[in-house]
């Protein structure tokens, strides 16, 4: 039930780790400039960075040479550790630049490396040597030592020229008569400080040029970094395929064990009871002529068996697909869920209509699991469930976001201390939910400081039906 | 007593018709889908209707919706809704018009033929009958309510029987006490829950249900 007067728990930004992704596409969220620097402050910081980056680009060229040299002599014993060391250095160096580019572009630049094998040095070396990302790193080091000068170098040059012309009279005054007398070549000689003032207006012109181009040049550089240091389309697809294969395997496993559980429950429950029902009825048939008393008792027993079988079937069906979900969709099912919950629970939904059945079902079970998790572990006084569909402006699709807040004592984590055994139908706990959502490209984040409150945020991409 | 039956499974529909005919009801219409049910209810105006929640064409809560729509047009039209599952949400919707004369029962209850037929007659007479599962879930839901915690075990028992829609006489028989004792218990319950005491069984039941839903 929706209670508009319900106290809204403070929604803190989710700081949990993103859902476990497989493969190398693991990355941190980009760190944005604090307070979103803009205008002059941003440009000054880029200027400061340019000094570092330009020095680094020169160092990078040296690194590239070191790496290719050590790799060439890898056949000789000492080459192997040297190559490994150089690779570690280069990757650390490239990571710094990825971070730099990510801050500039406002989106993360993923690391494209192949995962190192758990084997000896030669095997590791072989992996490094055949990893296209290693060669692209090397190519980037070479390219960077040039492009850096055309971007940040140019920016720095424009700035310094501006300053230089602004203070030209001062330079003229302080320097001996041989220098700074022919600023524009030999055809133009300055004879006095007064004449040198004619050059001062050039200062603002250069500074303006610097100001206008600084951010563009920095972004251009970041794009170069991304194109060489980010994953190629092929690598991106490869890691995506690996992710999909993993989540498909998990989904298939979960479904198979789910079916096994249903089969077992039917076999040991309803089926067995129906057999006993048949027996009671058969016996009653036999006894009918001579012992009506006993028949009455048997019939009563038979009726009880039927009732028990029905109860079991009912629970089983609820576990497969709650009828209220089929009837009313996610909106009604969540409200029904809150109604039978022992802890006071508020439900707020913003759903425009029925969602595709698989999405509804996944969303419902994810929320139900998060809810029972909260009740089991957090000891909350109040729980709030939110479900919201955000349409995607570009496509006929959108994103379903579900939040489960509780004011319990927090400390929930994604870390499964014990790996879920393969026999359990679907992993329970937060990791289990995340796994099941991953099958739909969904994610789960946890924000649960010790002492609470806890917010579990789940999202599922989906299309409206 | 004139009766309409709405059930899509032929086997169950025939079973229901057989039970009611054996117990002296006149089945004026037996339908198997939502639209026909709505038509049957508004044209025949039966003394009581037996409605399965899930009906064609949508196979969702078609029957429940048809019953609620019919009761909007004919307030207080007695309806007993049967379902394989009880949902608090549906119970709430059936009760929301506060007109009484509704029943919401699990299909299993049909097997106890005598009780079931008695329940149908009570609904036809204007009573409200809720499945024990609905009531126990309501009580669980309000588990932490201080007013409910103040009740004695006997009072709680009376309260749940009352919420299921039983009259004082029926509760007395069930608990092996006199009707006077039940009256005393129910007076105490109403005092403890800050409810307006009432002599009318059905109004009392509705008050209790409203309280438990709160």
Interface residues (C-beta under 8 A of the other chain):
Chain A: X303 X306 X307 X310 X311 X314 X317 X318 X323 X324 X326 X327 X328 X332 X335 X336 X339 X340 X341 X342
Chain B: X53 X54 X59 X60 X61 X84 X85 X87 X88 X89 X90 X92 X107 X108 X111 X112 X137 X140 X141 X143 X144
